[in-house]
Amino acid sequence: MSKLTTFDISQYLDSKEMTAEYLSHVLKDGDMNELLESIGNIAKYKKRTIDIAKSIYKVKKDEPKIWFTSIKSMAQVLSNDNQNSLQMIDSWH
């Protein structure tokens, strides 16, 4: 019998486009709790990506790999504006 694992959306947000699509679906629902959770998932994705890049975290064999379609997409994820926004959101909690 196979073992079920918990689905973690942050492991699949691998591009700016994917993240925008995810947020767009959440915003359509208009649920503030869902929006806050999605922002947390995006922050988790960014932290995981940085930890992988710094070799702080090693991807397990059953987890999706992170890759970027271009240096530009990676730079957008790590931009100062994104980091500042996440810090502001974090301060609200």
Secondary structure, 3 states (H helix, E strand, C coil): CCCCCCCCHHHCCCCHHHHHHHHHHHHHHCCHHHHHHHHHHHHHHHHHHHHHHCCCCCCCCCCCCCCCCCHHHHHHHCCHHHHHHHHHHHHCC
